[in-house]
Amino acid sequence: MKVVVVGGGVTGMFAAYYLLKDGHSVTVVDENSQNVPTSVFNAGLIMPSAGALPTIGLQAILASYVGRSGPVYISLAEVLRNLKWFRIGLRKGLHGFEGPLTALGESSLALYSDFFDEVGMDVDHQKGIVSLYRNKEHAKRAAAISKARFVDAEEVSRMGFRNIGGGAYLEDESSVNPFKLFDALRGELRKLGAEFVLGRRAELIATRGHVASIRAGDQTLTADRYLVAAGSWSAGLSESLGYRVPLLPARGMALIFDTGGREVVTVSALLEDDGVGVTQHNESTLRLTSFFEMVGFKGEFSEKRREWFLDRAKQYLTNFGDLKPSEAGVGFRPCTPDQLPLLGAIPGYDNAFIATGNCRLGVTLAPASASIVRFMMEGKAEPVSGDKGWSAFDPARFR
Ligand SMILES: Cc1cc2nc3c(=O)[nH]c(=O)nc-3n(C[C@H](O)[C@H](O)[C@H](O)COP(=O)(O)OP(=O)(O)OC[C@H]3O[C@@H](n4cnc5c(N)ncnc54)[C@H](O)[C@@H]3O)c2cc1C
């Protein structure tokens, strides 16, 4: 089978990887050029338990933080432009996602382990993540919910953090360096014979329930099956098929620091009260991430927001000193209002599929999401098969 995957982010590349391994011929189209990768300005945490943790769910996002004093901001203009998304979010999105997300995440953990064994490339893979809270009782509650080991303030301080009441330590969860994961995936796809069309924006050309081709700049690509894995841009792309899906970008920022050999933290962490991710990938690379802002596709953060971010680092990281970022980037999380991904056939189409909507867990969920959609494209699974709980991810569910 010949497949074109639109979107060379972590989801599209894992889908291409599984399709290639099953013997198909795959072309990946991405509008970014080779040197400007996406899916890399994130924390790189592979963290299924985050699907169910209470403080960072949509409930907290929609109900607790509207204002620019914390990590979350939702602009009024974005709410007014997307009333349907927010209406569904408030009605449906607060509960019910935890089980399917955690199961998908756990299946991803196993697939990541196979991937790392197979690829054998060093992606700064580190076991263990700690969720940290200012309030000790919140940490105990999180540890109970996610079946993690509670760690007290003293143990947390040995990990490099201060002003923390306690944490939930998850020894089976892990982190990677997103740049290296990206390189490993691209390298592996090349080895398996993938073709890349980079630096060209794809458009779907369709008639009567059938995608005929993809236009990418001056090239026309034809295939047996087409996969839309274009992250937050998937909604705009699939609108030309008459498929309107509530999917909004939630932007965030990653700051990368050269520590000059200094060990700032010994364990990857999520500072839950302020939504800050912290990972020291190796002796000299520290990564901090933050912000969940629903403001459309704007790519610039103000100086004031950056200062807020750096202040968090100084407040919580004992050995941060006055490190200055060597690199900064903005990422967009593709979010559905019910917090569940969209995986399967595009409604009304016999040869077009979609894989997106993993929002704040796109790195964690990419292998499992990609693997499911690959089976659907191969006709090895009913598009929506209730027995595995995949119906929760049905792309037609918002119709
Ligand atoms: C600050 C931050 C921290 C995060 N931390 C974590 C974390 O620790 N763990 C975790 O699991 N997740 C995390 N995430 C979420 C994760 O980064 C996203 O969910 C993930 O990147 C989504 O991957 P994707 O491949 O679906 O989409 P994307 O990464 O957005 O990739 C989509 C690709 O499609 C391409 N594209 C779009 N339109 C077109 C078109 N018309 N033609 C051709 N190409 C097109 C784009 O160029 C892009 O390369 C974080 C996100 C942010 C912003």
The ligand as a Gaussian input file, in Angstrom:
#p B3LYP/6-31G(d) Opt

LIG

0 1
 C        5.568000      23.559000      26.238000
 C        5.081000      22.181000      25.877000
 C        5.445000      21.101000      26.667000
 C        4.980000      19.832000      26.344000
 N        5.433000      18.781000      27.078000
 C        5.021000      17.534000      26.767000
 C        5.524000      16.418000      27.489000
 O        6.364000      16.542000      28.374000
 N        5.052000      15.191000      27.181000
 C        4.124000      14.995000      26.203000
 O        3.700000      13.865000      26.015000
 N        3.671000      16.034000      25.446000
 C        4.103000      17.288000      25.703000
 N        3.660000      18.353000      24.959000
 C        2.684000      18.129000      23.882000
 C        3.332000      17.678000      22.586000
 O        4.455000      18.470000      22.269000
 C        2.314000      17.771000      21.430000
 O        1.143000      17.100000      21.806000
 C        2.902000      17.108000      20.191000
 O        3.945000      17.899000      19.682000
 C        1.853000      16.899000      19.107000
 O        2.507000      16.188000      18.087000
 P        1.896000      16.086000      16.638000
 O        2.863000      15.317000      15.818000
 O        0.511000      15.562000      16.752000
 O        1.779000      17.593000      16.132000
 P        2.965000      18.658000      15.815000
 O        4.123000      18.422000      16.691000
 O        2.334000      20.000000      15.867000
 O        3.353000      18.309000      14.338000
 C        2.480000      18.605000      13.258000
 C        3.315000      18.776000      12.013000
 O        2.444000      18.982000      10.895000
 C        3.027000      19.940000      10.031000
 N        1.962000      20.552000       9.232000
 C        0.886000      21.225000       9.673000
 N        0.095000      21.589000       8.633000
 C        0.687000      21.120000       7.519000
 C        0.362000      21.159000       6.145000
 N       -0.768000      21.732000       5.687000
 N        1.213000      20.603000       5.262000
 C        2.369000      19.991000       5.676000
 N        2.711000      19.915000       6.969000
 C        1.885000      20.460000       7.889000
 C        3.707000      20.918000      10.979000
 O        4.741000      21.618000      10.316000
 C        4.225000      19.968000      12.067000
 O        5.544000      19.549000      11.786000
 C        4.110000      19.639000      25.243000
 C        3.753000      20.730000      24.451000
 C        4.226000      21.994000      24.749000
 C        3.859000      23.143000      23.864000

